[in-house]
Amino acid sequence: MVVLPNIGEFIQKALRVLRVSYRPTQDEFYETIKVTGLGMVLVGLVGFIINFIFSILSKEG
C-alpha cells in the first residue's frame, strides 16, 4: 500500500491551486453571497413544498 506518494501528489496539486487562486474583490464576494443565499432559499422552499404536499396527502388518507 503506497500512501506517501499520493499525499505528496495531493500537496503539489493543492499548492498549485493556491498559487493560481486570488482573493475575490468585494463585488465578487457579495455576488457569491447573493447566489448562495438564493440557492439556500430555493432548496428550503422546495423542501417546504414537498413537506406541505405530503402532510396534506397523509391527512386525507
N, C-alpha and C positions, 0 to 999 in steps of 0.2 A: 504494500500500500504506500504510494508515494503522495504525501500530503504537502511537504515543504515546497516543491516546485510549483504546485498550484497556488500556494499562498504568495510566493514570490511573483508569479504572473499576475495575480489579483492586485498586489500592491503596485506593480508597474502600471497596470491599467488605471487604477484609482489615481495615481499621481498624474497620469496623462490627462485625465478628466479635470483634475484640479488646475492644471496649467492652462487648459483651454477655456475653462469657465471664467466668468466675470461677475462682479456684483451688479445686480439689476438697478436700473435707475428708479427713481421714486414713482414715475408714471407706470413703468413695467410692474413694479411691486403692487401698486394699487389695482392695476388691471388683473393681476393674478388673484388678488384677494376678492375682487368682484366676481370673477369667473368661478372660483372655488366656492364662494358663498352661494351663488346661483345654483351650482350643481348640488350642493347640500340641500338647499330648499326644494329643488325638484325631486331629489331622491326621497326626502321626507314626505313630500306631497303625494308621490306615487305610493309610498308605504301606507300613508293615512287613507288614501282612497281604497286601496286593496283591503285594509283592515275594516273600513266602513262597509264595504260591499259584503264581506264575509260576515260581519256582525248582523247585517240586515237579513242575509240568507239563513243564518242559524236561528234567528228569532221566528222566521216564518215556518220553518220545518219542524 
